Amino acid sequence: MAEFLIANLAPVMFSALVLFLLIGYPVAFSLAAVGMVFGLLGIHLGLLTPNLLQALPDRVFGIMKNEILLAVPFFTFMGLVLERSGMAEDLLDTIGQLFGGLRGGLAYAVIFVGALLAATTGVVAASVIAMGLISLPIMLRYGYDKALAAGVIAASGTLAQIIPPSLVLIVMAEVLGRSVGDMYKGAFIPGLLLTGLYVLWVFLNTLFRPHTAPALPPEARTLHGWALARRALAAMAPPLLLIFLVLGSIFIGWATPTEGGALGAIGALLLALIKGRLDRALLRSAAQATARITSFVMFILIGSSVFTLVFRGVNGDLWVEHLLLGLPGGALGFLIVVNILVFLLAFFLDFFEISFIILPLLAPVAEKLGIDLVWFGILLGVNMQTSFMHPPFGFALFFLRSVAPPTVRTSDIYWGAVPFLAMQLIMVALIIAFPALVTFGLDRPVNLHEAAPVQLLAPPEDAGAPAPSPPPEDAADLFRQLKPNP
């Protein structure tokens, strides 16, 4: 038994983590517990030294001192204040009037507002719940197909996953060791293109199934002409100005993501104050929800740090590399397999869990294959959107089910999600086929046709002593060099 564990500790450790997750234990505690147990087991088997676990406090304090992660509570607070101050309701009402005369006008309004909320809130739950409460009853009242209405609302809410300032992009930047600003720039065009695919699907429904997305009747369109234009300008100008201040300052380089998040939080408070909706109850609920979400992210990040340190210490990263580098097709074959894997995992894991557990294992292999990690992160970010739309476990579907009227069956929500799930996969294929969709503003080539050459360094023949070992990349590599030989 001991010989088997010594030879296969990495796959056994990964399998144990999967088992804990399937049983239903909280992700953060499962990661930390598996890491600690197998760290002690590795020491007992002579695979690791106790010095490895002594590196954990430094890694935890490193996470706590990371200023980039301050962007998470700032952007979360900004989104929650805007959502609770009624901005989504004002936007949906006004944009619904603007597009109401068209077939599918309400669906177009939901998609447009979903994209706008994504660029201001960055929180999927807030977007889906707000639009579900406000727009779903109206769409049903005027004869929209239940599945189409539910699918449009759920899918539009998930745009907050990929359109900056997405929380998952901040997390992925931290995991990949890349700039949040670069992640935001890379996600901009795919986010807009995915929004366009949603609009195209609604348009096709109005052509071939016009009864599923009727226009608003004249009596429902209460605003016309300049009155409608003035109201639309008053509803859209504040969030658009906030988007320009926050994302524009980050893209131009005037502010870091953390500073941009702080600016957005202050801007959201000012908008709520101008609307006369800033009160103690709003501040308290937004602060409490921000604390819960931020604590959730930080605990998972700390737990994943424990797991990753021990997993790399027992050569788990080399085990994953051997599995994936030998795939046929080079980088393209690797991407196909990885995206299928992430798509299947999204049935059971949410995007945070995939980002913290799976992404650190895949990123080193992608880098060895010459794949830019910013592009790779955006690709998987689009794929991980499917975790919100997968029947029967998609979180966006759960959020919508919680606010949908009883006349909307769960099967309506599931069937409505399927076409948009397919469009998200089409977007994944487009990013692989046209890497410039992500790298347009980054000037970074992406090699999908052949693996990066691997150089084997050896000391010259006439050297009197062996060449020194390369410097370790992190504590795991350091202690891997120090661990005893079995």
Buried (B, 14 or more C-beta within 10 A) or exposed (E): EEEEBBEEBBBBBBEBBBEBBEEEBBBBEBBBBBBBEBBBBBBEBEBBBEEBBEBBEEBBEEBEEEEBBBBBBBBBBBBBBBBBBBBBBBBBBBBBBBBBBBBBBBBBBBBBBBBBBBBBBBBBBBBBBBBBBBBBBBBBEBBBBBBBBBBBBBBBBBBBBBBBBBBBBBBBBBBBEBBBBBBBBBBBBBBBBBBBBBBEBBBEBBEEEEEBBBBBEEEBBEBEEEEBEEBBEEBBEBBBEBBEBBBEBBBEEEBBBBBBBBBBBBBBBBBBEEEEBBEEEBBEEBBEBBEEBBEBBBBBBBBBBBBBBBBBBBBBBEBBBEEBBEBEBBBBBBBBBBBEBBBEBBEBBBBBBBBBBBBBBBBBBBBBBBBBBBBBBBBBBBBBBBBBBBBEBBBBBBBBBEBBEEEBBBEBBBBBBEBBBBBBBBBBEBBBEEBBBBBBBBEBEBBBEEBEEEEEEEEEEEEEEEEEEEEEEEBBBBBBEEBEEE
